[in-house]
Amino acid sequence: MAEPRSLISASIPQTPPGIIMPPADGSGTGVMMDPIEYTLRKRLPRKLPKHRNDVYVNMKTDFRAQLARCQKLLEGGGHGEIRVHGLGLAINRAINIALQLQASSQGALQLAANTSTVELLDDMEPEDPDEAGEPMARSRNNSAIHIKVFYPDSQ
């Protein structure tokens, strides 16, 4: 005799949802992957040219420390401008840092912002290399902002 199903077990799907990966060669058929069998490893984005007056904002570093670094570069670094870069979730923080710098200078600083889309690559590595297939790469897009914070007379 079959065991009666509870409402909880009846609402859980029997097969886990898969991820459909587009093929690398651009053909129309995708590859169905089970997310349990692969581990997602996010690569770091390609960096813009790194100059002394570039500040890359992230969500791991303390906000006040990033703001103090920007203030130090503007005041004592000998730079008339700095460029604040934010990617994805850090866009709001980059905007906030630029606005805080402008407010603390009593309007002496000006801002010029550009947005862009950055292509990121993720690696899909099989958890069990014997059973699963080969490692795959997945491409995705993420938004970015680049804010130029400068004194208007230094241009």
DSSP file (Angstrom, degrees, kcal/mol; ACC not computed):
  #  RESIDUE AA STRUCTURE BP1 BP2  ACC     N-H-->O    O-->H-N    N-H-->O    O-->H-N    TCO  KAPPA ALPHA  PHI   PSI    X-CA   Y-CA   Z-CA
    1    1 A M              0   0    0      0, 0.0     2,-0.2     0, 0.0     0, 0.0   0.000 360.0 360.0 360.0 137.4    0.0    0.0    0.0
    2    2 A A        -     0   0    0      1,-0.1     3,-0.0     3,-0.0     0, 0.0  -0.453 360.0-114.1 -76.4 144.7    1.3    3.4   -0.9
    3    3 A E        -     0   0    0     -2,-0.2     2,-0.1     1,-0.1    -1,-0.1  -0.573  35.6-107.8 -77.0 137.7    2.1    5.9    1.8
    4    4 A P        -     0   0    0      0, 0.0     2,-0.3     0, 0.0    -1,-0.1  -0.410  33.4-124.3 -67.9 141.6   -0.2    9.0    1.9
    5    5 A R        -     0   0    0     -2,-0.1     2,-0.2     1,-0.0    -3,-0.0  -0.633  17.4-133.9 -85.7 140.7    1.6   12.2    0.7
    6    6 A S     >  -     0   0    0     -2,-0.3     4,-1.7     1,-0.1     5,-0.1  -0.496  25.1-111.0 -84.8 164.2    1.6   15.2    2.9
    7    7 A L  H  > S+     0   0    0      1,-0.2     4,-1.1     2,-0.2    -1,-0.1   0.842 116.7  54.6 -64.0 -32.2    0.8   18.6    1.6
    8    8 A I  H  > S+     0   0    0      1,-0.2     4,-0.7     2,-0.2     3,-0.5   0.940 109.6  43.9 -68.8 -47.4    4.4   19.7    2.0
    9    9 A S  H  4 S+     0   0    0      1,-0.2     3,-0.4     2,-0.2    -1,-0.2   0.791 109.8  57.7 -70.7 -25.1    5.9   16.8    0.0
   10   10 A A  H  < S+     0   0    0     -4,-1.7    -1,-0.2     1,-0.2    -2,-0.2   0.790 104.5  51.8 -73.3 -26.3    3.3   17.2   -2.7
   11   11 A S  H  < S+     0   0    0     -4,-1.1    -1,-0.2    -3,-0.5    -2,-0.2   0.617  90.5  89.8 -86.4 -11.4    4.3   20.8   -3.3
   12   12 A I  S  < S-     0   0    0     -4,-0.7     2,-0.1    -3,-0.4    -4,-0.0  -0.733  84.6-119.5 -85.8 127.0    8.0   20.1   -3.7
   13   13 A P        -     0   0    0      0, 0.0    -2,-0.1     0, 0.0    -1,-0.0  -0.386  12.3-137.7 -66.1 144.3    9.0   19.4   -7.3
   14   14 A Q  S    S+     0   0    0     -4,-0.1    -2,-0.0     1,-0.1    -4,-0.0   0.829  89.6  47.0 -73.3 -33.5   10.4   15.9   -7.8
   15   15 A T  S    S-     0   0    0      3,-0.0    -1,-0.1     0, 0.0     3,-0.1  -0.926  91.8-118.3-111.0 134.3   13.2   17.1  -10.2
   16   16 A P        -     0   0    0      0, 0.0     2,-0.1     0, 0.0    -2,-0.1  -0.377  39.2 -97.6 -67.9 147.3   15.3   20.1   -9.3
   17   17 A P        -     0   0    0      0, 0.0     2,-0.2     0, 0.0     0, 0.0  -0.394  43.7-143.5 -65.7 141.4   15.1   23.0  -11.7
   18   18 A G        -     0   0    0     16,-0.2     2,-0.5    17,-0.1    16,-0.2  -0.494   7.7-119.6-101.5 171.9   17.9   23.1  -14.2
   19   19 A I  E     -A   33   0A   0     14,-3.0    14,-2.8    -2,-0.2     2,-0.8  -0.948  19.1-143.7-110.9 128.2   19.9   25.8  -15.8
   20   20 A I  E     -A   32   0A   0     -2,-0.5    12,-0.2    12,-0.2    14,-0.0  -0.844  18.0-160.9 -95.4 115.8   19.7   26.1  -19.6
   21   21 A M  E     -A   31   0A   0     10,-3.0    10,-2.8    -2,-0.8     3,-0.1  -0.814  16.2-126.9 -97.4 129.2   23.1   27.2  -20.9
   22   22 A P        -     0   0    0      0, 0.0     8,-0.2     0, 0.0     6,-0.1  -0.514  36.2-105.8 -70.0 143.7   23.4   28.7  -24.3
   23   23 A P    >   -     0   0    0      0, 0.0     3,-0.9     0, 0.0     7,-0.0  -0.335  16.9-127.5 -71.1 153.4   26.1   26.9  -26.4
   24   24 A A  T 3  S+     0   0    0      1,-0.2   114,-0.0     2,-0.1     0, 0.0   0.774 105.4  60.2 -70.8 -26.3   29.4   28.5  -27.0
   25   25 A D  T 3  S-     0   0    0      1,-0.1    -1,-0.2     2,-0.0     0, 0.0   0.532 110.5-116.7 -83.9  -3.9   29.2   28.0  -30.8
   26   26 A G    <   +     0   0    0     -3,-0.9    -2,-0.1     1,-0.2    -1,-0.1   0.542  62.2 147.6  85.8   6.8   26.0   30.1  -31.1
   27   27 A S        -     0   0    0      2,-0.1    -1,-0.2     1,-0.1    -2,-0.0  -0.257  59.4-108.0 -70.8 168.1   23.7   27.3  -32.4
   28   28 A G  S    S+     0   0    0     -6,-0.1     2,-0.3     2,-0.0    -1,-0.1   0.648  90.2  84.3 -77.0 -17.4   20.1   27.3  -31.4
   29   29 A T        -     0   0    0     -7,-0.0     2,-0.2     1,-0.0    -2,-0.1  -0.696  63.7-150.8 -94.7 140.4   20.0   24.4  -28.9
   30   30 A G        -     0   0    0     -2,-0.3     2,-0.5    -8,-0.2   -10,-0.1  -0.552  16.2-115.4-101.3 169.2   21.0   24.9  -25.2
   31   31 A V  E     -A   21   0A   0    -10,-2.8   -10,-3.0    -2,-0.2     2,-0.5  -0.910  22.1-136.9-106.7 127.4   22.5   22.5  -22.7
   32   32 A M  E     -A   20   0A   0     -2,-0.5     2,-0.4   -12,-0.2   -12,-0.2  -0.735  27.4-175.2 -85.2 123.4   20.4   21.5  -19.7
   33   33 A M  E     -A   19   0A   0    -14,-2.8   -14,-3.0    -2,-0.5     3,-0.0  -0.940  25.2-131.3-122.0 142.2   22.5   21.5  -16.6
   34   34 A D    >>  -     0   0    0     -2,-0.4     3,-1.1   -16,-0.2     4,-0.7  -0.811  14.3-145.6 -87.9 123.6   21.6   20.5  -13.1
   35   35 A P  T 34 S+     0   0    0      0, 0.0     3,-0.2     0, 0.0    -1,-0.1   0.707  96.8  62.0 -66.4 -16.9   22.7   23.2  -10.6
   36   36 A I  T 34 S+     0   0    0      1,-0.2    91,-0.1     3,-0.1   -18,-0.0   0.816 101.6  51.0 -75.6 -29.1   23.5   20.6   -8.0
   37   37 A E  T <4 S+     0   0    0     -3,-1.1    90,-2.9    89,-0.1    91,-0.5   0.640 108.3  56.9 -83.9 -14.8   26.2   19.0  -10.2
   38   38 A Y  E  <  -B  126   0B   0     -4,-0.7     2,-0.5    88,-0.3    86,-0.0  -0.895  68.2-144.1-121.4 148.2   28.1   22.2  -11.0
   39   39 A T  E     -B  125   0B   0     86,-3.4    86,-2.6    -2,-0.3     2,-0.6  -0.938  19.4-134.6-109.3 130.5   29.7   24.8   -8.8
   40   40 A L  E     -B  124   0B   0     -2,-0.5     2,-0.5    84,-0.2    84,-0.2  -0.744  20.8-173.7 -87.4 123.0   29.5   28.4  -10.0
   41   41 A R  E     -B  123   0B   0     82,-3.0    82,-3.3    -2,-0.6     2,-0.5  -0.969  13.8-147.9-118.2 115.7   32.8   30.3   -9.7
   42   42 A K  E     -B  122   0B   0     -2,-0.5    80,-0.2    80,-0.2     2,-0.2  -0.711  11.9-143.5 -87.1 126.6   32.6   34.0  -10.5
   43   43 A R        -     0   0    0     78,-1.6    78,-0.1    -2,-0.5     3,-0.1  -0.489  25.4-100.9 -81.7 157.1   35.7   35.5  -12.1
   44   44 A L        -     0   0    0     -2,-0.2    77,-0.2     1,-0.1    -1,-0.1  -0.499  44.5-105.8 -72.1 147.4   36.9   39.0  -11.3
   45   45 A P        -     0   0    0      0, 0.0     2,-0.3     0, 0.0    -1,-0.1  -0.353  37.9 -95.2 -71.7 156.1   36.0   41.6  -13.9
   46   46 A R        -     0   0    0     73,-0.4     2,-0.2     1,-0.1    73,-0.0  -0.540  48.3-126.7 -67.5 135.0   38.6   42.9  -16.2
   47   47 A K        -     0   0    0     -2,-0.3     3,-0.1     1,-0.1    -1,-0.1  -0.504  10.2-120.4 -86.2 151.8   39.9   46.1  -14.7
   48   48 A L        -     0   0    0     -2,-0.2    -1,-0.1     1,-0.2     2,-0.0  -0.361  61.7 -62.5 -72.7 167.5   40.1   49.5  -16.4
   49   49 A P        -     0   0    0      0, 0.0     2,-0.7     0, 0.0    -1,-0.2  -0.344  60.6-128.1 -55.6 130.6   43.6   50.9  -16.6
   50   50 A K        +     0   0    0     -3,-0.1     2,-0.3     2,-0.0    -3,-0.0  -0.741  35.6 169.9 -91.1 116.6   44.7   51.5  -13.0
   51   51 A H    >   -     0   0    0     -2,-0.7     3,-1.5     1,-0.0     0, 0.0  -0.724  48.2-105.4-114.1 169.2   46.0   54.9  -12.2
   52   52 A R  T 3  S+     0   0    0      1,-0.3    27,-0.1    -2,-0.3    -1,-0.0   0.779 120.6  51.6 -67.0 -24.5   46.8   56.4   -8.9
   53   53 A N  T 3  S+     0   0    0     29,-0.1    30,-2.7     2,-0.0     2,-0.4   0.250  87.0 104.2 -99.0  14.6   43.6   58.5   -9.0
   54   54 A D  E <   -c   83   0B   0     -3,-1.5     2,-0.5    28,-0.2    30,-0.2  -0.812  49.4-169.3 -93.5 134.0   41.3   55.5   -9.7
   55   55 A V  E     -c   84   0B   0     28,-3.0    30,-3.1    -2,-0.4     2,-0.7  -0.984   8.0-157.5-124.9 119.8   39.2   54.2   -6.9
   56   56 A Y  E     -c   85   0B   0     -2,-0.5     2,-0.3    28,-0.2    30,-0.2  -0.872  16.1-149.9 -98.2 113.0   37.3   50.9   -7.3
   57   57 A V  E     +c   86   0B   0     28,-3.1    30,-0.5    -2,-0.7     2,-0.3  -0.625  20.5 173.3 -86.4 137.3   34.4   50.8   -4.9
   58   58 A N        -     0   0    0     -2,-0.3     8,-0.1    28,-0.1    28,-0.0  -0.850  40.1-119.4-134.3 174.5   33.2   47.4   -3.6
   59   59 A M  S    S+     0   0    0     -2,-0.3     4,-0.1     1,-0.1    -2,-0.0   0.511 102.7  65.0 -93.5  -5.4   30.8   46.3   -1.0
   60   60 A K  S    S+     0   0    0      2,-0.1     2,-0.2     3,-0.0    -1,-0.1   0.835  87.2  74.8 -87.2 -33.9   33.3   44.4    1.3
   61   61 A T  S    S-     0   0    0      1,-0.1    -3,-0.1     2,-0.1     5,-0.0  -0.522  97.3 -94.3 -80.9 147.5   35.3   47.4    2.4
   62   62 A D     >  -     0   0    0     -2,-0.2     4,-2.0     1,-0.1     5,-0.2  -0.323  27.7-131.7 -61.2 138.5   33.9   49.8    5.0
   63   63 A F  H  > S+     0   0    0      1,-0.2     4,-2.5     2,-0.2     5,-0.2   0.908 106.0  51.5 -59.5 -44.9   32.2   52.8    3.4
   64   64 A R  H  > S+     0   0    0      1,-0.2     4,-2.4     2,-0.2    -1,-0.2   0.849 108.2  52.3 -64.6 -33.6   34.0   55.3    5.7
   65   65 A A  H  > S+     0   0    0      2,-0.2     4,-2.0     1,-0.2    -1,-0.2   0.903 110.9  46.9 -68.5 -40.2   37.4   53.8    4.8
   66   66 A Q  H  X S+     0   0    0     -4,-2.0     4,-1.9     2,-0.2    -2,-0.2   0.900 113.1  49.2 -67.4 -39.9   36.6   54.2    1.0
   67   67 A L  H  X S+     0   0    0     -4,-2.5     4,-2.4     2,-0.2    -2,-0.2   0.908 110.5  50.4 -64.4 -42.6   35.4   57.8    1.5
   68   68 A A  H  X S+     0   0    0     -4,-2.4     4,-2.4     1,-0.2    -1,-0.2   0.874 108.2  53.4 -64.0 -37.3   38.5   58.7    3.5
   69   69 A R  H  X S+     0   0    0     -4,-2.0     4,-2.1     2,-0.2    -1,-0.2   0.912 110.0  47.5 -63.7 -41.8   40.7   57.2    0.8
   70   70 A C  H  X S+     0   0    0     -4,-1.9     4,-2.1     2,-0.2    -2,-0.2   0.917 112.2  49.1 -65.1 -43.2   39.0   59.4   -1.8
   71   71 A Q  H  X S+     0   0    0     -4,-2.4     4,-2.6     1,-0.2     5,-0.3   0.893 110.5  51.6 -63.2 -39.3   39.3   62.5    0.4
   72   72 A K  H  X>S+     0   0    0     -4,-2.4     4,-2.1     1,-0.2     5,-0.9   0.898 109.5  49.6 -64.6 -40.9   43.0   61.8    0.9
   73   73 A L  H  X5S+     0   0    0     -4,-2.1     6,-1.0     3,-0.2     4,-0.6   0.894 114.8  44.3 -65.2 -39.2   43.6   61.4   -2.8
   74   74 A L  H  <5S+     0   0    0     -4,-2.1    -2,-0.2    -5,-0.1    -1,-0.2   0.903 123.7  33.0 -72.1 -40.9   41.8   64.7   -3.6
   75   75 A E  H  <5S+     0   0    0     -4,-2.6     3,-0.2    -5,-0.2    -3,-0.2   0.941 136.4  13.2 -84.6 -49.8   43.4   66.7   -0.8
   76   76 A G  H  <5S+     0   0    0     -4,-2.1    -3,-0.2    -5,-0.3    -2,-0.1   0.486 107.1  79.2-110.4  -3.6   46.9   65.4   -0.3
   77   77 A G  S  <<S-     0   0    0     -5,-0.9    -1,-0.1    -4,-0.6    -3,-0.1   0.544  94.7-121.8 -85.3  -5.9   47.5   63.2   -3.4
   78   78 A G        +     0   0    0      1,-0.3     2,-0.4    -3,-0.2    -4,-0.1   0.652  69.8 131.0  75.4  13.1   48.3   66.1   -5.7
   79   79 A H        -     0   0    0     -6,-1.0    -1,-0.3     1,-0.1    -2,-0.2  -0.847  49.3-159.2-101.9 135.5   45.4   65.0   -8.0
   80   80 A G  S    S+     0   0    0     -2,-0.4    71,-1.7     1,-0.1     2,-0.3   0.570  81.9  21.9 -83.5  -9.7   42.9   67.6   -9.3
   81   81 A E  E     - D   0 150B   0     69,-0.2     2,-0.3    -8,-0.1    69,-0.2  -0.990  61.7-161.1-151.6 155.6   40.5   64.8  -10.0
   82   82 A I  E     - D   0 149B   0     67,-2.5    67,-2.9    -2,-0.3     2,-0.5  -0.937  16.2-136.8-131.7 160.6   39.7   61.2   -9.0
   83   83 A R  E     -cD  54 148B   0    -30,-2.7   -28,-3.0    -2,-0.3     2,-0.5  -0.982  13.1-158.8-121.7 123.1   37.7   58.6  -10.8
   84   84 A V  E     -cD  55 147B   0     63,-3.1    63,-3.2    -2,-0.5     2,-0.4  -0.891   9.9-165.9-104.2 123.5   35.3   56.4   -8.7
   85   85 A H  E     +cD  56 146B   0    -30,-3.1   -28,-3.1    -2,-0.5     2,-0.4  -0.919   7.9 179.4-114.6 134.4   34.3   53.1  -10.3
   86   86 A G  E     -cD  57 145B   0     59,-2.4    59,-2.6    -2,-0.4     2,-0.4  -0.994   8.7-161.7-134.4 142.5   31.4   50.9   -9.2
   87   87 A L  E >   - D   0 144B   0    -30,-0.5     3,-1.8    -2,-0.4     2,-0.2  -0.985  55.0 -41.4-127.4 128.8   30.2   47.6  -10.6
   88   88 A G  G >  S+     0   0    0     55,-2.8     3,-1.7    -2,-0.4     4,-0.3  -0.374 132.9  11.3  64.4-120.7   26.8   46.0  -10.0
   89   89 A L  G >  S+     0   0    0      1,-0.3     3,-0.6    -2,-0.2     4,-0.5   0.739 124.3  65.0 -64.1 -24.3   25.7   46.3   -6.3
   90   90 A A  G <> S+     0   0    0     -3,-1.8     4,-2.3     1,-0.2    -1,-0.3   0.442  75.8  89.7 -81.1   0.4   28.5   48.8   -5.7
   91   91 A I  H <> S+     0   0    0     -3,-1.7     4,-2.4     1,-0.2    -1,-0.2   0.936  87.3  49.0 -62.5 -45.7   27.0   51.4   -8.0
   92   92 A N  H <> S+     0   0    0     -3,-0.6     4,-2.3    -4,-0.3    -1,-0.2   0.893 111.8  49.3 -60.9 -39.5   24.9   52.9   -5.2
   93   93 A R  H  > S+     0   0    0     -4,-0.5     4,-2.5     2,-0.2    -1,-0.2   0.890 109.5  51.2 -68.0 -38.9   27.9   53.1   -3.0
   94   94 A A  H  X S+     0   0    0     -4,-2.3     4,-2.2     2,-0.2    -2,-0.2   0.914 112.1  47.0 -63.9 -42.5   30.0   54.7   -5.7
   95   95 A I  H  X S+     0   0    0     -4,-2.4     4,-2.5     2,-0.2    -2,-0.2   0.917 111.9  50.9 -64.0 -43.1   27.3   57.4   -6.3
   96   96 A N  H  X S+     0   0    0     -4,-2.3     4,-2.4    -5,-0.2    -2,-0.2   0.898 109.4  50.3 -63.0 -41.3   27.0   57.9   -2.5
   97   97 A I  H  X S+     0   0    0     -4,-2.5     4,-2.3     2,-0.2    -1,-0.2   0.933 111.3  48.6 -62.3 -45.5   30.8   58.4   -2.1
   98   98 A A  H  X S+     0   0    0     -4,-2.2     4,-2.1     1,-0.2    -2,-0.2   0.906 113.1  47.0 -62.5 -41.7   30.9   60.9   -5.0
   99   99 A L  H  X S+     0   0    0     -4,-2.5     4,-2.4     2,-0.2    -1,-0.2   0.870 110.7  52.1 -69.0 -35.9   27.9   62.9   -3.5
  100  100 A Q  H  X S+     0   0    0     -4,-2.4     4,-2.3     2,-0.2    -2,-0.2   0.894 109.7  49.9 -65.0 -39.4   29.5   62.8    0.0
  101  101 A L  H  X S+     0   0    0     -4,-2.3     4,-1.0     2,-0.2    -2,-0.2   0.914 111.9  47.8 -64.0 -42.5   32.7   64.2   -1.5
  102  102 A Q  H  <>S+     0   0    0     -4,-2.1     5,-1.9     1,-0.2     7,-0.4   0.902 113.0  48.3 -65.8 -40.8   30.8   67.0   -3.3
  103  103 A A  H ><5S+     0   0    0     -4,-2.4     3,-1.3     1,-0.2    -2,-0.2   0.879 109.1  52.5 -68.0 -37.9   28.8   67.9   -0.2
  104  104 A S  H 3<5S+     0   0    0     -4,-2.3    -1,-0.2     1,-0.3    -2,-0.2   0.700 105.2  56.0 -72.9 -17.5   31.9   68.0    2.1
  105  105 A S  T ><5S-     0   0    0     -4,-1.0     3,-1.4    -3,-0.4    -1,-0.3   0.314 112.0-119.5 -93.8   9.2   33.6   70.4   -0.3
  106  106 A Q  T < 5S-     0   0    0     -3,-1.3    -3,-0.2     1,-0.3    -2,-0.1   0.844  74.7 -49.8  53.7  38.9   30.7   72.9   -0.1
  107  107 A G  T 3 <S+     0   0    0     -5,-1.9    -1,-0.3     1,-0.0    -4,-0.1   0.496 110.0 118.6  85.6   4.2   30.0   72.5   -3.8
  108  108 A A    <   +     0   0    0     -3,-1.4     2,-0.3    -6,-0.3    -2,-0.1   0.801  64.3  69.3 -73.3 -27.2   33.6   73.1   -5.0
  109  109 A L        -     0   0    0     -7,-0.4     2,-0.3    -8,-0.2    42,-0.2  -0.652  70.0-156.3 -90.6 147.3   33.8   69.7   -6.5
  110  110 A Q  E     - E   0 150B   0     40,-3.3    40,-2.4    -2,-0.3     2,-0.4  -0.861   6.1-141.1-118.9 159.2   31.9   68.7   -9.6
  111  111 A L  E     - E   0 149B   0     -2,-0.3     2,-0.4    38,-0.2    38,-0.2  -0.925  14.2-176.2-122.9 143.9   30.8   65.3  -10.9
  112  112 A A  E     - E   0 148B   0     36,-1.8    36,-3.4    -2,-0.4     2,-0.4  -0.954  16.8-165.3-136.9 118.1   30.6   63.7  -14.3
  113  113 A A  E     - E   0 147B   0     -2,-0.4     2,-0.4    34,-0.2    34,-0.2  -0.842  10.6-176.2-111.9 141.2   29.2   60.3  -14.5
  114  114 A N  E     - E   0 146B   0     32,-2.3    32,-3.0    -2,-0.4     2,-0.3  -0.983  11.3-153.5-127.5 142.7   29.3   57.7  -17.3
  115  115 A T  E     + E   0 145B   0     -2,-0.4     2,-0.3    30,-0.2    30,-0.2  -0.820  18.0 168.1-112.5 157.4   27.6   54.3  -17.2
  116  116 A S  E     - E   0 144B   0     28,-2.3    28,-2.5    -2,-0.3     2,-0.5  -0.952  33.5-114.8-154.2 171.5   28.6   51.2  -19.1
  117  117 A T  E     - E   0 143B   0     -2,-0.3     2,-0.5    26,-0.2    26,-0.2  -0.977  27.4-157.9-116.0 130.0   27.9   47.5  -19.3
  118  118 A V  E     - E   0 142B   0     24,-3.4    24,-2.2    -2,-0.5     2,-0.5  -0.907  12.5-134.7-111.2 131.8   30.7   45.1  -18.4
  119  119 A E  E     - E   0 141B   0     -2,-0.5   -73,-0.4    22,-0.2     2,-0.3  -0.752  25.7-168.3 -86.3 127.2   30.8   41.5  -19.7
  120  120 A L  E     - E   0 140B   0     20,-3.6    20,-2.5    -2,-0.5     2,-0.4  -0.866  10.6-143.8-115.3 149.1   31.7   39.1  -16.9
  121  121 A L  E     - E   0 139B   0     -2,-0.3   -78,-1.6    18,-0.2     2,-0.4  -0.934  11.6-167.6-113.8 136.6   32.6   35.4  -17.2
  122  122 A D  E     -BE  42 138B   0     16,-3.1    16,-3.3    -2,-0.4     2,-0.5  -0.944  15.5-136.2-118.5 143.5   31.6   32.7  -14.7
  123  123 A D  E     -BE  41 137B   0    -82,-3.3   -82,-3.0    -2,-0.4     2,-0.7  -0.852   6.2-155.8 -99.1 133.4   33.1   29.2  -14.6
  124  124 A M  E     -BE  40 136B   0     12,-3.9    12,-2.4    -2,-0.5   -84,-0.2  -0.908  19.5-174.0-106.8 102.1   30.8   26.3  -14.1
  125  125 A E  E     -B   39   0B   0    -86,-2.6   -86,-3.4    -2,-0.7     2,-0.1  -0.832  25.0-119.3-101.4 132.0   33.0   23.6  -12.6
  126  126 A P  E     -B   38   0B   0      0, 0.0   -88,-0.3     0, 0.0   -89,-0.1  -0.432  11.2-143.1 -68.3 141.5   31.6   20.0  -12.1
  127  127 A E  S    S+     0   0    0    -90,-2.9   -89,-0.1     1,-0.3     3,-0.1   0.866  97.7  34.8 -72.0 -35.7   31.6   18.9   -8.5
  128  128 A D  S  > S-     0   0    0    -91,-0.5     4,-2.4     1,-0.1     3,-0.4  -0.899  72.3-167.8-118.6  99.3   32.5   15.4   -9.5
  129  129 A P  T  4 S+     0   0    0      0, 0.0    -1,-0.1     0, 0.0    -2,-0.1   0.736  84.5  57.7 -62.5 -21.4   34.8   15.5  -12.5
  130  130 A D  T  4 S+     0   0    0      1,-0.1    -2,-0.0    -3,-0.1    -3,-0.0   0.918 117.7  28.0 -74.2 -43.0   34.4   11.8  -13.1
  131  131 A E  T  4 S+     0   0    0     -3,-0.4    -1,-0.1     2,-0.0    -4,-0.0   0.896 114.4  62.0 -87.0 -43.5   30.7   11.7  -13.5
  132  132 A A  S  < S-     0   0    0     -4,-2.4   -94,-0.0     1,-0.1     0, 0.0  -0.152  85.3-102.2 -81.2 176.7   29.9   15.2  -14.8
  133  133 A G        -     0   0    0      1,-0.2    -1,-0.1    -8,-0.0     3,-0.1   0.218  54.0 -55.2 -81.1-155.6   31.0   16.8  -18.0
  134  134 A E        -     0   0    0      1,-0.1    -1,-0.2    -9,-0.1     2,-0.1  -0.412  63.8 -87.7 -83.0 159.3   33.7   19.4  -18.7
  135  135 A P        -     0   0    0      0, 0.0     2,-0.3     0, 0.0   -10,-0.2  -0.417  49.0-159.9 -63.9 143.9   34.0   22.8  -17.1
  136  136 A M  E     - E   0 124B   0    -12,-2.4   -12,-3.9    -2,-0.1     2,-0.4  -0.863  11.0-135.0-125.0 159.8   32.0   25.4  -18.9
  137  137 A A  E     - E   0 123B   0     -2,-0.3     2,-0.4   -14,-0.2   -14,-0.2  -0.921  14.2-160.1-114.6 142.7   32.1   29.2  -19.0
  138  138 A R  E     - E   0 122B   0    -16,-3.3   -16,-3.1    -2,-0.4     2,-0.4  -0.978   6.9-148.3-123.3 134.9   29.1   31.4  -18.8
  139  139 A S  E     + E   0 121B   0     -2,-0.4     2,-0.3   -18,-0.2   -18,-0.2  -0.832  22.8 165.9-102.9 138.7   29.0   35.0  -20.0
  140  140 A R  E     - E   0 120B   0    -20,-2.5   -20,-3.6    -2,-0.4     2,-0.3  -0.971  28.5-123.0-146.4 160.9   26.8   37.6  -18.4
  141  141 A N  E     - E   0 119B   0     -2,-0.3     2,-0.3   -22,-0.2   -22,-0.2  -0.807  22.6-175.4-107.9 147.8   26.5   41.4  -18.4
  142  142 A N  E     - E   0 118B   0    -24,-2.2   -24,-3.4    -2,-0.3     2,-0.1  -0.991  26.4-113.5-140.2 146.4   26.6   43.7  -15.4
  143  143 A S  E     - E   0 117B   0     -2,-0.3   -55,-2.8   -26,-0.2     2,-0.3  -0.470  32.8-173.8 -79.1 150.4   26.1   47.5  -15.1
  144  144 A A  E     -DE  87 116B   0    -28,-2.5   -28,-2.3   -57,-0.2     2,-0.4  -0.971  11.8-153.9-141.5 155.6   29.0   49.8  -14.1
  145  145 A I  E     -DE  86 115B   0    -59,-2.6   -59,-2.4    -2,-0.3     2,-0.4  -0.987   1.6-165.3-131.7 144.3   29.4   53.5  -13.3
  146  146 A H  E     -DE  85 114B   0    -32,-3.0   -32,-2.3    -2,-0.4     2,-0.5  -0.972  11.9-169.1-130.1 112.9   32.5   55.6  -13.7
  147  147 A I  E     -DE  84 113B   0    -63,-3.2   -63,-3.1    -2,-0.4     2,-0.6  -0.911  11.3-152.8-113.0 123.5   32.3   59.0  -11.9
  148  148 A K  E     -DE  83 112B   0    -36,-3.4   -36,-1.8    -2,-0.5     2,-0.6  -0.850  11.2-167.7 -93.2 119.3   34.8   61.7  -12.4
  149  149 A V  E     +DE  82 111B   0    -67,-2.9   -67,-2.5    -2,-0.6     2,-0.3  -0.947  25.6 151.5-109.5 118.1   35.1   63.9   -9.3
  150  150 A F  E     -DE  81 110B   0    -40,-2.4   -40,-3.3    -2,-0.6   -69,-0.2  -0.958  51.7-110.5-148.3 158.9   37.1   67.1  -10.0
  151  151 A Y    >   -     0   0    0    -71,-1.7     3,-1.7    -2,-0.3     4,-0.2  -0.825  34.8-134.2 -86.8 130.3   37.7   70.7   -9.2
  152  152 A P  G >  S+     0   0    0      0, 0.0     3,-1.0     0, 0.0    -1,-0.1   0.792 101.1  55.8 -62.6 -28.9   36.4   72.7  -12.2
  153  153 A D  G 3  S+     0   0    0      1,-0.2   -73,-0.0     2,-0.1    -2,-0.0   0.619  94.0  69.8 -78.5 -10.2   39.4   75.0  -12.4
  154  154 A S  G <         0   0    0     -3,-1.7    -1,-0.2     1,-0.2   -74,-0.1   0.461 360.0 360.0 -87.6   0.4   41.8   72.0  -12.7
  155  155 A Q    <         0   0    0     -3,-1.0    -1,-0.2    -4,-0.2    -2,-0.1   0.480 360.0 360.0 -86.5 360.0   40.7   71.1  -16.3
